[in-house]
């Protein structure tokens, strides 16, 4: 059943950092948005 679960994927500036991107899907894309963090993305997150 495609609507039985929502898959949520986030990208952050570092392991305990700020959110940069959010994706949500149920079998079809529900949301894809970029977020402007107030800190730089760490080398390890790239």
C-alpha positions in Angstrom: 0.0 0.0 0.0 1.8 3.2 -1.1 0.0 5.4 1.5 0.8 3.1 4.4 4.0 5.0 5.4 5.8 8.2 4.7 9.5 8.1 4.0 11.3 11.2 5.4 14.8 12.1 4.4 16.7 15.0 5.8 20.2 16.5 5.0 22.0 18.5 7.7 25.0 20.7 8.1 26.7 18.2 10.4 25.7 15.2 12.5 24.1 17.4 15.2 23.7 20.4 12.9 20.9 22.3 11.2 18.5 21.0 8.5 19.5 21.8 4.9 17.0 19.7 2.9 13.8 17.8 3.6 12.2 15.1 1.3 9.0 13.2 2.0 7.4 10.5 -0.1 4.7 7.8 0.1 5.5 6.1 -3.2 5.1 9.5 -4.9 7.0 12.7 -3.9 5.1 14.8 -1.4 7.7 17.4 -0.5 11.2 18.5 -1.6 12.4 21.7 0.0 15.7 23.4 0.7 16.2 25.1 4.0 18.7 28.0 4.5 20.8 27.1 7.5 22.6 29.8 9.5 25.8 27.8 9.7 28.1 26.4 7.0 27.9 22.8 5.9 30.8 20.8 7.4 33.4 19.0 5.3 32.2 15.6 6.7 28.6 16.4 5.6 29.6 17.0 2.1 
